[in-house]
């Protein structure tokens, strides 16, 4: 709920065959500015990392993702992937997605990327043709978008999960610029 928020995450993979999975979601609305800066540093051979991040941005909010994967020369046979996906709900919503790879090793499998989109008008139309109102269709699509990253949050932290869903419902009601 903060108007301005920033999270810095630094993960060092320093033990042989160590791994990490980083799943994050930012929900920005109103005039919020939310920032996630991350570094996953591979310094030894045979490590794996996976970072998946999703933004849902409405009103005049802005979400910033700056994620770095660093692979040292000694960290051969590293496997790493990084993706940032963003759903913009209004014409004034903004995202800055900056995934990056810094690779000094030769024998690695690494990927990174970013995708920015708005609610799919065809999906909303399909749901409307099945009897859902436009608002109910937006709500369903917004609540569904981050579910793959929320994992077991619904069971392990039900109040936190409920707050996320509540915010998505509010954002669905406000985000009427796109997908009419």
N, C-alpha and C positions, 0 to 999 in steps of 0.2 A: 503493500500500500504506500510505500514511500514515494515521494515525487521524484527523487533522484536516488538511485541505488547502484552500487558497483560491487562486484564480487571478483576477487583475484584468486585464482586457484593454480597452484604449482605442484606438480606431481613428478617425483623422481623415481624412475625405474632403475634401481641400482643393484638388484640381486638377479643372478642368472635365472632366466625363464620367468621373470616376474611379469605381471600383467595388471591392467586396470581397464575398467569400463566407466566412462563418465557420461551420464545422461542428465541433461538439464533442459528446463523449459522456462521461458520468461513470458509473462503476460503483461503487456503495457497498454494502459488506456489513459484517458484524460490527457494531461500534459506531462506524463511521466517520462523520465529518461533512465533506462535501465541498461547496465553495462556488464558484460561478462568477459573478462580477460583470463585466458588459461594458457598454461604451458605444460606439456607432457614431455619430459626429457628422458630419452632412452640413452643410457650410458654404457650398458653391457650387452653382450650378444643374446639373441634368442628371446627377446621380450616382445610382448604384444600389447597394443592399446587400441581402444575403440572409443571415440567421442561422438555423441549424437546430441545435437542441440536444436530446439524448436522455439521460435518466437511467434506469438500472436499479438499483433499490434493494431490498436484502434485509435479513434479520435485523432489527436495531434501528437500522440506518443512517439517515442523513438527507442528502438532497441539496438544495442551495439554488441556484436560478437567479434572478439579478436582472439582467435585460438591458434596456438603455435604447437607444432610437433617438432621436436629437435632430436635428431639421430646423430650421435657422435660417431667418429670413424671406427671406433672399436665395436660398435653395436651392430655387428653383422647379423643377418637373418632376423632383422626386426620386421614385425608386421604391425602396421598402424593404419587406421582409417579415421577420417574426420569429416563430418557433414553438418551443415547448418541449413535448416529449412525454415522459411518464414511465410506466414500468412498475414497479408495486409488487409485490414477491414475497411479502411477509409482512404480517400485520395490524399489526405494530409498525414497519414501515418507514415513513419520512416523506419528504415532499417539500414544499418551499416554492417555488412558481414565480411569479415576478413580472415578466412581460414588460411593458414600458411604451413609449409613444410620447410624445414632446414635440415637437409640430409647431407652428411659427409661420408657415409658408408656406401659401399657399392652393392652389396648383396641384401637388398631390402624389398619389401612389398608395401608400399605406402600410397595412400590416396587421400584427397581432400576435395571439398566442393561446397557450393552454396546454391540454394534455389529460393527464389522469391516469387510468390504468386498471390492471387486473391481468391476469394471463394469462387468455386466453379459454378457458373450460371447454369450449366447443363445439369449438374447434380442437384441444385436447388429446384430447377424446373422438374426434374424427375420426381423429387420428393413431393412437390406440389401436385403433380399428376397422380400421386398415390394418396392424396388427401391431407397432407401436412400443410399448414399455413407457412408463408415465407419465413416468419419469425421462428417457428418450430423447426424448420429445415436448417436455418442458420445455427440455431442452438445445437441441434444434433451434430452438424458438421464441426462446429467449434469444440464441442466436448469430445468428439472422436479424434480430432487432430493430434493431441499430445498423448493419447492413451498408451501407445507403445513405449513411451519413455517413463510413464508414471509407474509401471511395473506393479509391484506389490504394495504401493503406497495406500491403496484403498483399504487393505487389511492391516498393514502395520501402523499406519498413522491416519485413521479415518477422519479426524477433524481437519488435518491439513488437506487431505484429498477433497473434503467437502468445501473448504474455502476456495480451492482451485476451481471446482465445478461452479460454485456460486459466482466467482468472478467471470468465468466464461459465459454464464447465462446473462450477466449484466452486459458484457461486451457484445453478445449476440443481439441483444435488444437495441444497442446503440449503433452497431455497424451496418447502417443501411445504405451507404454510398455504393457498394458493390453488390452484385448478385441479387438483383431485384427480380 
